[in-house]
């Protein structure tokens, strides 16, 4: 089981490519924005002889979905995300303008919605989707039990938590999500966030000043 981390786009978002020995691969939060980022990603796929089978979004804030259209156009795979974040597709171009980003591509529509406790299978591996709203209403964390890791998007960071001042964010909901869905995972679970370095559940229990 393998994990490759790319840091893409002007907002320095972490895009994850994961696969197992079958070579079937999944993208989590496709953030490639610049042409060279798209080419670098595709070269990595080709060099490692991977077969991309799913494109998942922990949530649909713009920096986490920049690459969805490119992946659909290149590999024919549409993204999956939480239904409650559907509204962010409709406001994506407005968000880009607010951030001063020259983003005018058509927004890639979703293939299907991720649901709570859904098992997402690729190769011989399984991710479990944990609904963790608060940063956005449709945020999901993706738990890879066999690898002992969880991909949390912008819900939890090393020593911090996701912001809740964006549209439909909610602080109390975010804290409940972290306490009930993430801090209940094994202490040695590695936490991969949408920005910044990895951490562990144990480290956040002990040192995170917001928890």
BELSUL-V219693 format. One record per helix or strand. SS is the DSSP state (helix for helix, strand for strand). FROM is the first residue (numbers start at 1). LEN is the number of residues. If there is no record, write none. Layout:
# BELSUL-V219693
SS | FROM | LEN
SS | FROM | LEN
This chain:
# BELSUL-V219693
strand | 2 | 7
strand | 13 | 7
strand | 24 | 5
helix | 35 | 13
strand | 51 | 6
helix | 62 | 4
helix | 68 | 8
strand | 79 | 4
helix | 83 | 3
helix | 87 | 4
helix | 92 | 7
strand | 112 | 3
strand | 119 | 4
strand | 125 | 7
strand | 140 | 5
helix | 145 | 3
strand | 149 | 5
strand | 156 | 2
strand | 160 | 2
helix | 171 | 12
strand | 190 | 4
strand | 199 | 2
helix | 201 | 7
